Amino acid sequence: MRLFLKYSLRIPSRSRVLEISCGQGLNICTLALREYEVCGVDASKEHLNIAELLAKKLNCRVNLRLVKDPELPFDDEYFDTVD
């Protein structure tokens, strides 16, 4: 993800970013604070709860989804980039 964060400097702000297996939300919150529209998906409800708490603490806006199916619930080409 460090490489992605460095690469993100080249992505226009307000781009839509999807992070698969977002874990506890540190990376998606970092991107949200840089004015990206961020969605994080993870198979762990516990991790998503922690990510939600972090987002509230940092006052950043993220969209979090519990996804256990390999099929993601998004339209093709909805996101500008996926990590």
N, C-alpha and C positions, 0 to 999 in steps of 0.2 A: 504494500500500500504506500510506502514512502515514495516509491517511484511514481505511483499514480498521483500522489499529492503534488509532486514536482511537475508532472505532466499537466495537472489541472490548471496550472498557471497559463497554459495555452488555450484552455477552453473558455469561451466567452462567459462572463458572469450571467447568472440566471439560466444557464443551461440545465437540462434535466439529467440527473445522474442517478444511476441505480447501483447500489452495492449489494452484491449477493453474499450471504453469510456475514452480515454486518456486525455480529457479535454484540459487544456492550456499547457500541455507538460512538466511540471516540473519533473514528475517521469521518463518519457521516456528519457529526456535529462540527468538525473542523471545516468540512466543505460547506455546510449550511451557513456558518459564520462568514464564509467567503462569498456569500450571496448566490449559491447554487440551489436549485430546487432538487432536494435530495430525497430518495426513497431507499430505505434499507429493508432487506428481507432476511429472515433467519428462521431456522427450524426450531429454535429454542425460545419458548415463551419467557423463561427466566432472563435470558440475555436481552430480549426486547424490553422487558420491564426495566432493566438497568439502563438501557439506552434511552428510554423515555424519561427516566429520572435525570439523567445527565443532560438531555436536551432542555428539560425544564430549568435545571440549575443554571445552564449557560444561556438560557433565554433564546434558543434557536429553534427554528421550525424544521421539523423532519417528519417524513411519512414512514411509519414502521408497519411491517406486515409479517404475520406468521405464515410461512410457506413451507409445507413439508412435501408437496408434490413437485416433481421435476418440471412440470409445466408452470411457467410463471403467469400470473393473472393480469398481464398487461398486453396492450395492442403492440403489434410489431412496429418497430421504429418510433415508439413513444419517447424513448430516452435518447439523449444525444450521445451518451457514453455509458458503458457498463464496466464495473470492476468486480 
